[in-house]
Amino acid sequence: MEFLQLVAQRSSVRAYTAEMPDDATIVGLLESARLAPSACNRQPWHFYVVKSPSAKQRLCEAYHREWFRTAPLYVVVTIRHDEEWVRPADGHRHGIVDASIAAEHICLAATEAGLGTCWVCAFDPEICRTALPLAADEEPVIILPIGFPDPNARPNEKNRKGAEEIITVV
């Protein structure tokens, strides 16, 4: 698939079939995240693949949406703060940027594999912590529900600003 076609095809999927992606596909998604760039190559991320019914239930308690429950699996992307790079000039921490890059690598790889994903950041991190064996300095930042899009669901419209609204050449 051409890259711009892939980017255009990626969308936020909010309805999934019950079919679980095979293990080789899941490994490929995670490999794409592992290869993502990070500030000073610190790679401060960790990826939790959530398949067990009890952990999935806790995540669903952290984010109360019916559509969210339809995903057969989730990847929770975390930051390990003791590993993130901090910009010396102003103390800006780059872990969230690094985790976001890795998460989008997963989303694009999933799209290429015929899977759907959706960025979920509006969850309760304390409830999320109870579902995962996180270290004390580790913060959950993104939950990615992953699965095959429900063919009967209406696709989300992809509205984007025009280039003239967001690009300035100086």
C-alpha positions as CSV (number, residue, x, y, z in Angstrom):
1,M,0.0,0.0,0.0
2,E,1.3,3.5,-0.8
3,F,2.0,5.5,2.3
4,L,-0.4,8.3,1.6
5,Q,-3.2,5.8,0.8
6,L,-2.4,4.1,4.1
7,V,-2.6,7.3,6.0
8,A,-5.9,8.3,4.3
9,Q,-7.4,4.9,5.0
10,R,-6.6,4.9,8.7
11,S,-9.5,6.1,10.8
12,S,-10.9,5.8,14.3
13,V,-12.8,2.5,14.4
14,R,-15.6,2.3,17.0
15,A,-17.1,-1.1,16.3
16,Y,-15.3,-4.4,16.0
17,T,-16.1,-8.0,15.2
18,A,-15.4,-10.6,17.9
19,E,-12.6,-12.2,15.8
20,M,-9.2,-12.1,17.5
21,P,-6.3,-11.1,15.2
22,D,-3.7,-13.9,15.0
23,D,-0.6,-13.8,17.1
24,A,1.7,-13.2,14.2
25,T,-0.2,-10.1,13.3
26,I,-0.1,-8.8,16.9
27,V,3.6,-9.4,17.0
28,G,4.0,-7.4,13.7
29,L,2.0,-4.5,15.2
30,L,4.3,-4.4,18.3
31,E,7.4,-4.7,16.1
32,S,6.4,-1.6,14.3
33,A,6.1,0.2,17.7
34,R,9.4,-1.2,18.8
35,L,11.1,0.3,15.8
36,A,9.6,3.8,16.3
37,P,11.9,6.7,16.9
38,S,12.2,8.3,20.3
39,A,14.1,11.3,21.7
40,C,17.8,10.4,22.1
41,N,16.7,6.8,21.4
42,R,15.6,6.4,25.0
43,Q,12.5,4.2,24.1
44,P,10.7,5.0,27.4
45,W,7.6,3.1,26.4
46,H,6.1,-0.2,27.3
47,F,3.3,-2.0,25.6
48,Y,0.7,-4.2,27.4
49,V,-1.3,-6.5,25.2
50,V,-4.6,-7.0,27.1
51,K,-6.4,-10.2,26.2
52,S,-7.6,-11.7,29.5
53,P,-11.3,-11.2,30.3
54,S,-10.5,-9.7,33.8
55,A,-8.0,-7.2,32.5
56,K,-10.3,-6.2,29.6
57,Q,-13.1,-5.7,32.1
58,R,-10.9,-3.4,34.2
59,L,-10.0,-1.3,31.1
60,C,-13.7,-1.1,30.3
61,E,-14.3,0.3,33.7
62,A,-11.6,2.9,33.1
63,Y,-13.3,4.0,29.9
64,H,-17.1,3.6,29.9
65,R,-18.2,3.4,26.2
66,E,-20.2,0.5,24.8
67,W,-18.2,0.5,21.5
68,F,-15.0,0.1,23.5
69,R,-16.2,-3.2,24.8
70,T,-16.5,-4.6,21.3
71,A,-12.7,-4.8,20.7
72,P,-11.2,-8.2,21.1
73,L,-7.9,-6.9,22.4
74,Y,-6.3,-3.7,23.6
75,V,-2.7,-2.4,23.6
76,V,-2.0,0.0,26.5
77,V,1.0,2.2,25.8
78,T,2.8,3.5,28.9
79,I,5.7,5.8,29.6
80,R,8.4,4.8,32.0
81,H,9.3,8.3,33.3
82,D,12.8,7.3,34.6
83,E,13.7,6.4,31.0
84,E,12.3,9.4,29.1
85,W,14.6,12.1,27.7
86,V,14.2,15.6,29.3
87,R,15.2,18.6,27.2
88,P,17.9,20.5,29.1
89,A,16.9,24.0,28.0
90,D,13.5,23.9,29.6
91,G,13.0,20.6,31.4
92,H,10.3,19.5,28.8
93,R,9.7,15.7,29.2
94,H,9.4,13.9,25.9
95,G,7.9,10.6,27.0
96,I,4.4,11.4,25.8
97,V,5.8,12.4,22.4
98,D,7.7,9.1,22.1
99,A,4.7,7.0,23.3
100,S,2.5,8.8,20.8
101,I,4.9,8.1,17.9
102,A,5.0,4.4,18.8
103,A,1.2,4.3,19.2
104,E,0.6,5.7,15.7
105,H,3.1,3.2,14.3
106,I,0.7,0.5,15.7
107,C,-2.3,2.3,14.2
108,L,-0.8,2.4,10.8
109,A,0.5,-1.2,10.9
110,A,-3.0,-2.3,12.0
111,T,-4.6,-0.4,9.1
112,E,-2.2,-2.1,6.7
113,A,-3.2,-5.5,8.2
114,G,-6.9,-4.8,7.7
115,L,-7.5,-4.1,11.4
116,G,-9.1,-1.1,13.1
117,T,-7.9,1.0,16.0
118,C,-8.9,4.1,17.9
119,W,-6.9,6.4,20.1
120,V,-8.3,6.5,23.6
121,C,-6.8,9.0,26.0
122,A,-9.9,10.0,28.0
123,F,-9.7,7.0,30.4
124,D,-9.2,7.0,34.2
125,P,-5.5,6.2,34.6
126,E,-6.0,5.0,38.2
127,I,-8.5,2.4,37.2
128,C,-6.3,1.4,34.3
129,R,-3.4,0.9,36.7
130,T,-5.4,-1.8,38.5
131,A,-5.6,-3.8,35.3
132,L,-1.9,-3.9,34.6
133,P,1.3,-4.7,36.5
134,L,2.8,-1.2,36.2
135,A,6.0,0.0,37.8
136,A,5.7,2.9,40.3
137,D,7.2,5.4,37.7
138,E,5.1,4.1,34.8
139,E,2.1,6.0,33.4
140,P,-0.6,4.7,31.1
141,V,-1.1,7.3,28.4
142,I,-2.9,5.6,25.4
143,I,-5.3,2.7,25.1
144,L,-5.6,1.3,21.6
145,P,-8.6,-1.0,21.1
146,I,-7.7,-3.3,18.2
147,G,-9.7,-5.7,16.0
148,F,-11.4,-6.2,12.7
149,P,-13.8,-3.4,11.9
150,D,-17.5,-4.4,12.1
151,P,-18.6,-4.3,8.4
152,N,-22.1,-3.3,9.4
153,A,-21.0,-0.2,11.3
154,R,-21.1,3.2,9.7
155,P,-17.6,4.5,9.0
156,N,-16.5,7.7,10.8
157,E,-16.1,10.7,8.6
158,K,-12.6,12.0,8.3
159,N,-12.8,15.8,8.4
160,R,-9.4,17.6,8.1
161,K,-8.5,21.2,7.8
162,G,-7.2,22.4,4.4
163,A,-3.5,22.7,3.9
164,E,-3.8,26.5,3.7
165,E,-5.2,26.6,7.2
166,I,-2.4,24.7,8.9
167,I,0.8,25.3,6.9
168,T,2.9,28.5,6.9
169,V,6.0,28.8,4.9
170,V,8.5,31.4,6.3
